[in-house]
Every structure is written in structure tokens, then in C-alpha cells.
Amino acid sequence: MNFQTEAQQDCYQKVADWLPEICDRISKPVSDSPIFSLQFGSATVLVEVRAFRELESVIYIWSYVATDVEVSSDLLLYLLKQNDEFRFGGFSMEDEGDIRFHVTLLGASCQQNEFKFALTEVLESADRYDDLIVQRWGGRRAADALFDI
């Protein structure tokens, strides 16, 4: 495993210890990166432990919501307004047309209940918004796109 800092390694181990209690389908998709892939039914959530400065780390929890969506100003305004409604997390786009929902937590101070809540927030939000976004703006639900591969 390639860690950039000791704080990242410590946080990774903390998350690794928590995950078996939360999810029974865990894999590590990139063998040399601090990433966990979790399966919950048809949903896939990625948990990345990233270095943040020298003495800290962040836990980045995310899931694709929809892919191949035609990006329009209407869609972007909708996502931005929805982000204002969330207590934790929000929508983002890594690549144009690929919408995901994510939550970022500070690694060192994160507690297991906070991590579990954030994980649930990502799962529920991705599940809630996938049909709505695809129905209104096109594209495919991320869960459906994964089965096409």
C-alpha cells in the first residue's frame, strides 16, 4: 500500500477496522491505493483515505449517481440548489456528464458513528437522486451503467 503520510496510514487502518462492522462486501479495487469499494445491493460506494497536509488526512466517501447525463445550465442550477439543502455532502462532477454524490470527513477526529452516518448519507442520496436526474436530464443511472461494462 502506498501512503503519502503516517496520518493517512493511521486513518486508513482506522477505517479498515470499522468497515467489517458496517458492510460485509468490501473490496480494494486498487491494490496499491488506500481505497475501499463497498457493495450495498446495486450501489457501489468508494471510500478513499487521502493525505491532507503533513499531519492530517481526509476520508472521501462517494458514489456515482448518474453517467452520460447531458450537462445543461438547468441541471447545474438544480444540483447547486440541492447542494444547499444537504447537511452533509453534495453533488460533484469529475468528468462532464458523470454526477456523483460525496461527503468529506476529517480523518484524525472522525468517529465511527460519524463515518457510518456519512456512508449512509452517500448511499441514500445516490439512490434517491439517480432516477430523478436520469428521468429529467437523460443519461443512465450509475448502477445500470456498471452492469453494462
N, C-alpha and C positions, 0 to 999 in steps of 0.2 A: 504494500500500500504506500502510495506517495503522499506524504503530508508536508505542508509548507511550514508549519509551526507546531510546537508542542501543544499549544492551546487547541489547535484543530484536531490533533490526535486524541487529546483528552476528551473533547466533546464528542468525537466520533465513537469512542468507546462507551461513553455515557448513553448515547442514542442506541448503540448496538445492544446494550443491556436492557433498555426499555422495550425495544420492538417486539421480542417474543411474547411479552405480556399483552400487547396491543393487536398484533396481527400474526397469523400463522403461515402466511405465504409471503416470505421475504426472499429477495434475491439481490445480488450485487451485479448490476449489468455491466459495469466497467471495472475489471478486476484490480486495476491499479489506482482507481479514483475513489474518494470517500463518498460514495453514492449508494443508497439503498433503493430498491424498487419494491413497492408493495402492491399486492393484488387484493382488491376488495370487490368481489363479483366481477363485473366487466370493467371496473375502474382501475386505473393504474396511477399510483402516486409516487413521485420521486422525492426522496429526502437527500439533500446534498449538504454536507458539512463543509463550509468554506472558511478559509483563513480570513481574518479581518484584523488588520494591523498586526503587530507582533504578539500581543498578549491576549487576543480575543479571537473568537470565531462566531460565525452565524450559521443557523440552521435554516436552510431554504427549502420549504416544502411546497411542491407544485404539482399540478396535473393539467394536461391538455383538456380543454373544454370542447373546442371545435377546430377543424382544419379546413383548408381550402375555402375559407369564407371570403367573399368579395368585400374588400375594405371600402367603406364609404364614410363620408362625414357623419351621416346619420348613425352608423354603427359606432364610430369612435365617440360621438357625443353620448350615446346610450351607455357605453362601457365606462366613460368618465363619470357620468351621473351615478351609475351603480356603485362605482368605487367609493363615492361619498357616503353611500348607505352602509357599507360594511364597517363593522367594528374592528375586524382584523382582516388583513389581506386585501387583495384586489386583482383586477384583470391586468394582463400584460400581453404583449406580442413579441416573441423572439424573432420570428420571420413573418413577413406580411401574409395575413390570412390564417395564421395559426394562433388561436387565442388560448391563453391558459390562465388559471387562477393560482395565486401563490400567497404564502404567508412567510415572513422572515422573522426569526427569533434570535435574540442574543444568546449565544451558546453557553457561556460560563454560568450565567444566572438562571438559565432555563430549568424549570422543574418538570417532572414527569406529567403532572396534570395539565400544565400549560402546553406541553408538547402534544399530548393526546387531544386537547381541545383544538389546537391549530390543525392537526391532521384531520380531525372530523370536519372542521370548517372548510378545508380544501375539498374533501370528498363530497360533502353536501352541496357546496356551491357549484362544483363542476357538474354534478348530477342535476342540479336544479336548472342551470342555465344552458346546458348543451342543446336540449330540444328547442328551447325558446329562440336561441340565436340562429340555429340552423333553419328553423321554420321561417324566421323573418328575413334573414340575410343570406341564406343558402349555405353551401359547404356541406361538411359531414361532421357528425358527432365524432369526437376523438375515439371513443370506444369502438365505433363502427370502422373507422379508418385503420385502427390497429389490426382488426381481423382481416382486412384486405391485403395485408403485407404477406 
